[in-house]
Amino acid sequence: MAGYDRRVTPEPADRAGRLPALTVRDATPADAPAIARVAAASWRETYRYIFEPAFIERFLGDAYSVAALEEAARRVAQRDGSEFLVAERGGRVVGYLGFGSGRRGPELFRIYADPAHYGTGVGGALLDELHRRIAGRVASYLLDVHSRNERGRAFYARNGFVVAGGGATPDCDLTLRRTLEPARPALPVETERLRLRSLTDGDEEAEALHAIYGDAETMRYIGSGGRPTPHRDATRRMLHSLIRHEAWHGFGLWAVDERESEETIGIAGLAYVEDLGPEVELAYLLRRDRWGHGYAAEAAAAALRVAFDDIGLGRVIALAYPENRASIRVMEKIGMRRDGTQHAYGRELVRFVAERS
């Protein structure tokens, strides 16, 4: 496959560093040659290390011939519930999306961008327009991504997709689900000393989180590297990511406020493991000056109650560095049972499990 090992040159921006605005619209038969061009470039870039070149060319010839794309555009225009969209930038087609009803119900059949426009918002713009169109009539939909398509998997994780169930092998597709109408718990949730609430986007919230994420000792057993967040901008990006998770999935990591002082002293809640799941993880992290007061167990127990009673999850796991004895004691204290180990976040972690009774 060395013949497909080419460098992708980004589209030049204007002098202020801005790219032309994206426009998303319905595909027409006249777009077929441009879609075929984008498909060829994207498939050769995405799958060059996954499929043999001959297979890629055969597939493109069958599925992305100009005649096949012209017919697809005409067919979708006459079919309720189907969408065939293109994204344009500067009058040039740079991405496309196909959506409709398949054997499993609503499905996203294809979404690709020109490799020269990777990372410039093409895929997100296509998904935003799709979701605007299907809002209120589609609760969730499925798609398949090759398990070795790391770029694709990362894109879907960044846009709220999770594994629909089962596992993946290096030679099979992974089925993902995007939920548009998730169950949402009633927040805030109060315990004897704490209040769990949704995070908000603001300077005060970001500063409170940076007191946690920016502290080396607090972050010693967190993530793949056990390192603190280096600066406040990185913490703010983390805050935005946590807010998006809750918006997409209905649950997330919530702010933990001390009721007496009204200070934000940590976060606790639920998140999909490594963003894609399928398992949901209980997580908690407290500011170091509040360690040793039993707050972690109090917040974690409250989050588990929300998981089972409000959201209706059947199973929740928790993961910890083997050497993080304090976190393991919290899991034991709230009644989770030890269930071996799990490789996640680049490490072999101790796993605990709780199931709805």
C-alpha positions as CSV (number, residue, x, y, z in Angstrom):
1,M,0.0,0.0,0.0
2,A,3.0,2.4,-0.2
3,G,1.4,3.9,-3.3
4,Y,-1.2,5.5,-1.2
5,D,1.2,6.8,1.5
6,R,0.9,10.5,0.6
7,R,0.9,13.6,2.6
8,V,-2.3,15.5,3.0
9,T,-1.9,19.2,2.4
10,P,-4.4,21.3,4.3
11,E,-6.6,23.8,2.4
12,P,-5.0,27.2,2.6
13,A,-6.7,29.7,4.9
14,D,-7.1,33.4,4.3
15,R,-4.6,35.9,5.6
16,A,-6.4,36.1,9.0
17,G,-6.1,32.3,9.3
18,R,-9.7,31.7,8.5
19,L,-11.2,29.1,6.1
20,P,-14.2,30.0,4.0
21,A,-17.5,29.3,5.7
22,L,-19.2,25.9,5.3
23,T,-22.6,25.4,3.7
24,V,-24.5,22.2,4.0
25,R,-27.3,21.4,1.5
26,D,-29.1,18.6,-0.2
27,A,-27.0,16.7,-2.8
28,T,-28.2,16.8,-6.4
29,P,-27.3,14.6,-9.3
30,A,-25.0,17.4,-10.6
31,D,-22.9,16.9,-7.4
32,A,-22.1,13.3,-8.3
33,P,-18.6,13.9,-9.9
34,A,-17.6,16.1,-6.9
35,I,-18.8,13.4,-4.4
36,A,-16.9,10.7,-6.3
37,R,-13.8,12.8,-6.1
38,V,-14.2,13.3,-2.3
39,A,-15.0,9.6,-1.8
40,A,-11.9,8.5,-3.7
41,A,-9.6,10.8,-1.8
42,S,-11.1,9.9,1.6
43,W,-11.2,6.2,1.1
44,R,-7.6,6.1,-0.2
45,E,-6.5,8.1,2.8
46,T,-8.6,6.4,5.5
47,Y,-8.3,2.7,4.4
48,R,-4.8,2.5,3.0
49,Y,-3.5,0.5,6.0
50,I,-6.7,-1.5,6.3
51,F,-7.7,-2.8,2.9
52,E,-5.6,-3.8,-0.2
53,P,-5.5,-1.0,-2.9
54,A,-7.2,-3.3,-5.4
55,F,-10.2,-3.7,-3.0
56,I,-10.4,0.0,-2.4
57,E,-10.5,0.7,-6.2
58,R,-13.1,-2.0,-6.8
59,F,-15.3,-0.6,-4.0
60,L,-15.0,3.0,-5.3
61,G,-15.9,1.8,-8.8
62,D,-19.0,0.0,-7.6
63,A,-20.3,2.2,-4.8
64,Y,-19.1,5.6,-6.0
65,S,-19.4,5.7,-9.7
66,V,-20.9,8.9,-11.0
67,A,-23.9,7.0,-12.3
68,A,-24.5,5.4,-8.9
69,L,-24.3,8.7,-7.1
70,E,-26.6,10.5,-9.5
71,E,-29.2,7.7,-9.0
72,A,-28.7,7.9,-5.2
73,A,-29.4,11.7,-5.2
74,R,-32.5,11.3,-7.3
75,R,-33.8,8.4,-5.1
76,V,-33.3,10.2,-1.8
77,A,-35.1,13.3,-3.1
78,Q,-38.2,11.1,-3.5
79,R,-38.0,9.2,-0.3
80,D,-39.3,10.5,3.1
81,G,-36.9,10.1,6.0
82,S,-33.7,9.9,3.9
83,E,-31.0,12.5,3.6
84,F,-28.1,12.9,1.2
85,L,-26.2,16.0,2.1
86,V,-23.0,17.7,0.8
87,A,-20.9,20.3,2.6
88,E,-19.4,23.1,0.4
89,R,-16.6,25.5,1.2
90,G,-15.8,28.2,-1.3
91,G,-18.1,26.7,-3.8
92,R,-16.3,23.3,-3.7
93,V,-17.8,20.1,-2.3
94,V,-15.6,19.0,0.6
95,G,-17.8,16.4,2.3
96,Y,-21.0,14.3,2.1
97,L,-23.4,12.3,4.3
98,G,-26.0,9.6,3.6
99,F,-28.8,8.8,6.1
100,G,-31.9,6.7,5.9
101,S,-33.8,3.6,7.1
102,G,-32.0,0.3,7.0
103,R,-32.6,-3.2,8.2
104,R,-31.8,-2.1,11.8
105,G,-33.9,1.1,11.7
106,P,-32.5,4.6,11.2
107,E,-28.8,4.5,10.0
108,L,-26.0,6.8,9.0
109,F,-24.8,5.0,5.9
110,R,-21.8,7.2,5.1
111,I,-20.1,10.4,6.1
112,Y,-16.7,11.5,4.7
113,A,-14.7,14.6,4.2
114,D,-12.0,15.5,1.7
115,P,-8.7,14.7,3.5
116,A,-7.4,18.3,2.7
117,H,-10.2,19.5,5.0
118,Y,-9.8,17.0,7.9
119,G,-10.1,18.8,11.3
120,T,-11.8,21.8,9.9
121,G,-15.4,21.1,11.0
122,V,-16.8,19.4,7.8
123,G,-18.1,16.3,9.6
124,G,-19.5,18.3,12.5
125,A,-21.4,20.6,10.2
126,L,-22.9,17.7,8.3
127,L,-24.0,16.0,11.5
128,D,-25.4,19.3,12.9
129,E,-27.6,19.7,9.8
130,L,-28.7,16.1,9.9
131,H,-29.7,16.3,13.6
132,R,-31.6,19.5,12.9
133,R,-33.6,17.8,10.2
134,I,-34.4,14.6,12.1
135,A,-35.0,16.1,15.5
136,G,-38.3,15.0,17.0
137,R,-38.8,12.1,14.7
138,V,-35.6,10.0,15.3
139,A,-34.6,9.2,18.8
140,S,-31.4,7.4,17.9
141,Y,-29.6,5.9,15.0
142,L,-26.8,3.4,14.2
143,L,-23.7,3.4,12.0
144,D,-20.8,1.0,11.4
145,V,-17.2,1.9,11.5
146,H,-14.2,-0.4,10.9
147,S,-12.6,-1.2,14.2
148,R,-9.2,-0.3,12.8
149,N,-10.3,3.1,11.5
150,E,-8.8,5.1,14.3
151,R,-9.5,8.5,12.8
152,G,-13.1,7.6,12.3
153,R,-13.5,6.2,15.8
154,A,-12.0,9.3,17.2
155,F,-14.3,11.5,15.2
156,Y,-17.4,9.6,16.3
157,A,-16.2,9.7,20.0
158,R,-15.8,13.5,19.7
159,N,-19.4,13.8,18.4
160,G,-21.3,11.8,21.0
161,F,-21.4,8.3,19.5
162,V,-21.0,5.2,21.7
163,V,-20.6,1.5,21.0
164,A,-24.1,-0.1,20.6
165,G,-22.9,-3.3,22.3
166,G,-20.6,-6.2,21.8
167,G,-16.9,-6.0,21.0
168,A,-14.7,-5.5,18.1
169,T,-11.9,-7.5,16.4
170,P,-9.3,-6.2,14.1
171,D,-11.3,-7.4,11.1
172,C,-14.9,-6.5,11.9
173,D,-17.1,-3.4,11.9
174,L,-18.0,-1.7,15.2
175,T,-21.6,-0.6,15.5
176,L,-22.1,2.8,17.2
177,R,-25.2,4.5,18.3
178,R,-26.0,8.3,18.5
179,T,-28.9,9.1,20.8
180,L,-30.7,12.3,20.2
181,E,-33.2,12.0,23.1
182,P,-31.4,10.6,26.1
183,A,-33.0,10.0,29.5
184,R,-32.0,12.8,31.9
185,P,-31.9,12.7,35.7
186,A,-33.5,15.4,37.8
187,L,-30.6,17.6,39.1
188,P,-29.4,18.8,41.5
189,V,-29.1,15.8,43.7
190,E,-28.4,16.5,47.4
191,T,-26.9,14.3,50.0
192,E,-26.3,15.0,53.7
193,R,-23.3,17.3,53.0
194,L,-23.1,17.6,49.2
195,R,-24.9,18.8,46.1
196,L,-24.4,17.3,42.7
197,R,-25.3,19.6,39.8
198,S,-24.6,20.1,36.1
199,L,-21.4,21.9,35.2
200,T,-21.7,25.4,33.7
201,D,-19.5,27.2,31.2
202,G,-18.0,30.1,33.0
203,D,-14.7,31.5,34.4
204,E,-15.7,30.7,38.0
205,E,-16.4,27.1,37.2
206,A,-13.2,26.7,35.1
207,E,-11.2,28.2,38.0
208,A,-12.7,25.8,40.5
209,L,-12.0,22.8,38.2
210,H,-8.4,24.0,37.7
211,A,-7.8,23.8,41.4
212,I,-8.4,20.1,40.9
213,Y,-7.1,19.3,37.5
214,G,-4.1,21.5,37.9
215,D,-2.9,19.9,41.1
216,A,-0.2,17.2,40.6
217,E,-1.0,15.2,43.7
218,T,-4.7,15.1,42.9
219,M,-4.1,13.9,39.3
220,R,-1.5,11.3,40.3
221,Y,-3.7,8.4,39.5
222,I,-5.9,9.9,36.8
223,G,-5.9,9.2,33.1
224,S,-3.2,7.6,31.1
225,G,-0.3,9.6,32.5
226,G,-1.3,10.7,35.9
227,R,-0.3,14.3,35.2
228,P,-2.0,17.6,36.0
229,T,-3.6,19.8,33.4
230,P,-0.8,22.2,32.4
231,H,-2.8,25.4,32.1
232,R,-6.2,27.0,32.5
233,D,-7.0,26.9,28.8
234,A,-6.6,23.1,28.9
235,T,-8.9,22.9,31.9
236,R,-11.5,25.0,30.1
237,R,-11.4,22.6,27.2
238,M,-11.9,19.7,29.6
239,L,-14.9,21.6,31.1
240,H,-16.4,22.0,27.6
241,S,-15.9,18.3,26.9
242,L,-17.7,17.4,30.2
243,I,-20.6,19.7,29.4
244,R,-20.9,18.2,25.9
245,H,-20.9,14.6,27.3
246,E,-23.9,15.4,29.5
247,A,-25.7,17.2,26.7
248,W,-25.2,14.2,24.4
249,H,-25.9,11.3,26.8
250,G,-28.1,12.8,29.5
251,F,-25.5,12.0,32.2
252,G,-22.0,13.0,32.8
253,L,-19.6,14.2,35.5
254,W,-21.3,16.7,37.7
255,A,-20.0,19.4,39.9
256,V,-19.8,18.5,43.6
257,D,-20.6,21.4,45.8
258,E,-20.2,21.5,49.6
259,R,-23.6,22.5,50.9
260,E,-22.3,24.3,54.0
261,S,-19.7,26.4,52.2
262,E,-21.3,26.4,48.7
263,E,-17.9,25.8,47.3
264,T,-17.3,23.5,44.3
265,I,-14.9,20.9,45.8
266,G,-14.9,18.2,43.1
267,I,-16.7,16.3,40.3
268,A,-18.5,13.0,40.4
269,G,-20.8,11.1,38.1
270,L,-20.9,8.8,35.1
271,A,-19.1,8.7,31.8
272,Y,-18.7,6.2,28.9
273,V,-15.3,4.5,29.2
274,E,-12.8,6.0,26.8
275,D,-15.7,8.1,25.4
276,L,-17.0,5.3,23.1
277,G,-18.1,2.8,25.8
278,P,-20.1,0.6,25.7
279,E,-19.6,0.4,29.5
280,V,-20.5,3.3,31.8
281,E,-17.9,4.3,34.4
282,L,-18.5,5.8,37.8
283,A,-15.8,8.5,38.4
284,Y,-15.1,10.9,41.2
285,L,-12.3,13.5,41.9
286,L,-12.1,15.8,44.9
287,R,-10.0,18.8,45.7
288,R,-7.1,17.8,47.8
289,D,-8.0,19.9,50.9
290,R,-11.3,17.9,51.1
291,W,-9.7,14.5,51.2
292,G,-10.3,12.3,54.3
293,H,-13.8,13.5,55.0
294,G,-15.7,10.7,53.3
295,Y,-16.9,13.0,50.6
296,A,-15.8,10.8,47.7
297,A,-17.9,7.8,49.0
298,E,-20.9,10.1,49.6
299,A,-20.7,11.6,46.1
300,A,-20.0,8.3,44.4
301,A,-22.9,6.6,46.2
302,A,-25.3,9.4,45.1
303,A,-24.1,9.0,41.5
304,L,-24.8,5.3,41.6
305,R,-28.3,5.9,42.8
306,V,-28.9,8.2,39.9
307,A,-27.5,5.6,37.5
308,F,-29.9,2.9,38.6
309,D,-33.0,4.8,39.8
310,D,-33.2,7.8,37.5
311,I,-31.4,6.7,34.3
312,G,-32.2,3.0,34.5
313,L,-28.7,1.6,33.8
314,G,-28.3,-2.0,34.6
315,R,-24.6,-2.0,35.3
316,V,-21.9,0.5,36.1
317,I,-18.2,-0.1,36.5
318,A,-15.4,1.8,38.2
319,L,-11.7,1.7,37.3
320,A,-8.6,2.6,39.4
321,Y,-4.9,2.4,39.2
322,P,-3.9,-0.7,41.3
323,E,-1.8,1.4,43.6
324,N,-4.6,3.9,44.3
325,R,-5.7,2.4,47.5
326,A,-7.9,5.3,48.5
327,S,-10.1,5.1,45.4
328,I,-10.3,1.3,45.8
329,R,-11.5,1.7,49.4
330,V,-14.3,4.1,48.1
331,M,-15.5,1.5,45.6
332,E,-15.6,-1.2,48.4
333,K,-17.3,1.2,50.8
334,I,-20.2,1.9,48.5
335,G,-20.8,-1.8,47.8
336,M,-19.1,-2.4,44.4
337,R,-17.5,-5.8,43.9
338,R,-14.1,-6.4,42.5
339,D,-14.2,-7.9,39.0
340,G,-10.6,-8.4,37.8
341,T,-8.8,-5.9,35.6
342,Q,-9.5,-3.9,32.4
343,H,-7.1,-2.3,29.9
344,A,-8.3,1.3,29.4
345,Y,-6.8,4.7,29.1
346,G,-3.5,3.1,28.1
347,R,-3.1,1.1,31.4
348,E,-4.1,-2.1,33.1
349,L,-6.6,-1.0,35.8
350,V,-8.5,-2.6,38.6
351,R,-12.2,-2.9,37.8
352,F,-15.2,-2.9,40.2
353,V,-18.8,-3.5,39.2
354,A,-22.2,-2.6,40.6
355,E,-25.5,-3.9,39.2
356,R,-29.0,-2.7,39.6
357,S,-30.9,-5.0,42.1
